[in-house]
């Protein structure tokens, strides 16, 4: 199964990326995912189910530890592995 996750962390800071946002992006960029799109107001990543779910677990734990007060995410099944 292939998954896509879209997420944001809060609170926002328009002047500088807060520590929780930096940590969340680092987790996603370091994960074994097929594609990652990092933006100022949202981030998207795709990959196999195990890789995405492992990355989401780490993302939630580390972002909260770094001061996030809210993490919004959407997870979608986008296809079968290998397609």
BAKE-996555 format. One record per residue (C-alpha): residue number from 1; x, y, z. Coordinates in pm, whole numbers, padded with zeros to 5 digits, always signed. Example, Ala and Ser with C-alpha at 12.3 -4.5 7.8 and 13.67 -1.06 7.14 Angstrom:
! BAKE-996555
+-----+--------+--------+--------+
:   i :     px :     py :     pz :
+-----+--------+--------+--------+
:   1 : +01230 : -00450 : +00780 :
:   2 : +01367 : -00106 : +00714 :
+-----+--------+--------+--------+
***
This chain:
! BAKE-996555
+-----+--------+--------+--------+
:   i :     px :     py :     pz :
+-----+--------+--------+--------+
:   1 : +00000 : +00000 : +00000 :
:   2 : +00121 : +00352 : -00082 :
:   3 : +00033 : +00648 : +00138 :
:   4 : +00047 : +01026 : +00117 :
:   5 : +00070 : +01236 : +00432 :
:   6 : +00012 : +01610 : +00443 :
:   7 : +00091 : +01793 : +00767 :
:   8 : +00145 : +02125 : +00940 :
:   9 : +00267 : +02207 : +01288 :
:  10 : +00162 : +02499 : +01507 :
:  11 : +00205 : +02758 : +01642 :
:  12 : +00300 : +02943 : +01324 :
:  13 : +00572 : +03205 : +01304 :
:  14 : +00581 : +03394 : +00976 :
:  15 : +00923 : +03549 : +01046 :
:  16 : +01120 : +03234 : +01125 :
:  17 : +01053 : +02860 : +01124 :
:  18 : +00992 : +02752 : +01486 :
:  19 : +01191 : +02459 : +01628 :
:  20 : +00897 : +02218 : +01602 :
:  21 : +00858 : +02293 : +01230 :
:  22 : +01229 : +02245 : +01167 :
:  23 : +01231 : +01914 : +01352 :
:  24 : +00923 : +01790 : +01166 :
:  25 : +01081 : +01872 : +00830 :
:  26 : +01408 : +01707 : +00927 :
:  27 : +01226 : +01388 : +01023 :
:  28 : +01036 : +01374 : +00695 :
:  29 : +01339 : +01462 : +00482 :
:  30 : +01549 : +01192 : +00652 :
:  31 : +01283 : +00920 : +00618 :
:  32 : +01295 : +00659 : +00344 :
:  33 : +01013 : +00810 : +00140 :
:  34 : +00961 : +00833 : -00236 :
:  35 : +00882 : +01203 : -00249 :
:  36 : +00885 : +01493 : -00006 :
:  37 : +00756 : +01845 : -00068 :
:  38 : +00833 : +02094 : +00210 :
:  39 : +00662 : +02432 : +00207 :
:  40 : +00603 : +02725 : +00441 :
:  41 : +00238 : +02635 : +00513 :
:  42 : +00229 : +02261 : +00460 :
:  43 : +00436 : +01956 : +00384 :
:  44 : +00361 : +01647 : +00180 :
:  45 : +00536 : +01310 : +00161 :
:  46 : +00462 : +00982 : -00016 :
:  47 : +00590 : +00629 : +00015 :
:  48 : +00519 : +00276 : +00122 :
:  49 : +00287 : +00233 : +00419 :
:  50 : +00556 : +00115 : +00662 :
:  51 : +00789 : +00403 : +00575 :
:  52 : +00517 : +00669 : +00596 :
:  53 : +00372 : +00537 : +00923 :
:  54 : +00718 : +00513 : +01082 :
:  55 : +00795 : +00870 : +00972 :
:  56 : +00459 : +00998 : +01104 :
:  57 : +00522 : +00839 : +01443 :
:  58 : +00864 : +01005 : +01468 :
:  59 : +00728 : +01333 : +01334 :
:  60 : +00452 : +01349 : +01597 :
:  61 : +00678 : +01258 : +01887 :
:  62 : +00963 : +01491 : +01792 :
:  63 : +00747 : +01788 : +01693 :
:  64 : +00558 : +01772 : +02023 :
:  65 : +00886 : +01742 : +02215 :
:  66 : +01012 : +02050 : +02028 :
:  67 : +00714 : +02263 : +02131 :
:  68 : +00436 : +02201 : +01881 :
:  69 : +00095 : +02267 : +02034 :
:  70 : -00094 : +02123 : +01738 :
:  71 : -00010 : +01892 : +01450 :
:  72 : -00264 : +01866 : +01172 :
:  73 : -00229 : +01582 : +00930 :
:  74 : -00415 : +01404 : +00660 :
:  75 : -00326 : +01053 : +00551 :
:  76 : -00450 : +00909 : +00222 :
:  77 : -00414 : +00573 : +00052 :
:  78 : -00294 : +00653 : -00300 :
:  79 : -00231 : +00308 : -00444 :
:  80 : -00073 : -00030 : -00409 :
:  81 : +00301 : -00085 : -00356 :
:  82 : +00491 : -00113 : -00682 :
:  83 : +00235 : +00073 : -00896 :
+-----+--------+--------+--------+
***
